[in-house]
Amino acid sequence: MDVAVLGMGRMGRAIAGRLLEDGHRVAVWNRSPGRAAEIVAAGGREAPGVASAVEGADVAITMLANDSAVRTVAIGELRPALADRTVYVDCSTVSPTLSSELAAAFPARFLALPVLGSPVAVRAGQAVYLAGGPGELLDRLGPLLASLSSTVQRYDTAALAITAKLATNLLLLADIVALAEAFAVGRAGGLTDEQLRALLGASPMVAPGLKNRFEGVLTGSQEGWWSTGLGAKDAGLAIGIAQAAEVELPGAVVARSLYERAAALGLDQADVAAVATLYQPGAVRT
């Protein structure tokens, strides 16, 4: 298939690379040029604009940071340039409200496809995709979805797929905070990092998804793909879903404030594991 991938952050590059490896023809675009060198080297085409990227495409994919970025590209640039036959797929983590707006703006040809997994998992075809949209559209995109992963969970609407993504993200964000606080308690009581690693590293209390962040939380490593700023954004989106149903999420409110605090300390581009910095002796508390 001919595919355009719009947004060359870590996840966008991973998606484009995966599709190239599986034999698809891929054009890419990023607002700031020069982010796609590895994709071009692998056989992809870097386009100077959205219209050029999606020309002749069977599928156009956006993987962007937030509602504002997706709305600007999708409504302002993609919709006027998209051929009638082209399917639009948004892999970004946005609000269910925006995803519903996009479904209405691109009737019968929009699919929400948020991703569970790291860029490494995406490149290996091991990520989980949450597909929300018309069943016939999912069937039509079968070859593309099969290239991305063997695990695709289907939802009837785009909003449901986004809700599933945000519920999962909130669980991991809260778990990272809990792990950082467990380490803080252990250290305060005299346990060494090696003892904490031996105690909790293989503990069934630490979920498999959290194990990917274990060393980052323990040692302060900030290499990753999901920043504290984006973590705070996602927690806020989850809170918004609950508030619309008149449900309070006090734990999520605290978690969001912690990621916001970490971002304000200059760690806005660091991995979400960097929230553990707040629990170091002498850390800024305001």
Secondary structure by P-SEA (a helix, b strand, c coil): cbbbbccccaaaaaaaaaaaaabbbbbbbbccccccaaaaaabbbbbcccccccccccbbbbbcccaaaaaaaacccccccccccbbbbbcccccaaaaaaaaaaccccbbbbbbcccaaaaaaccbbbbccccaaaaaaaaaaaaaaccbbbbbccaaaaaaaaaaaaaaaaaaaaaaaaaaaaaaaacccaaaaaaaccccccccccccccccccccccccccccaaaaaaaaaaaaaaaaaaccccaaaaaaaaaaaaaaaaccccccccccccccccccccc
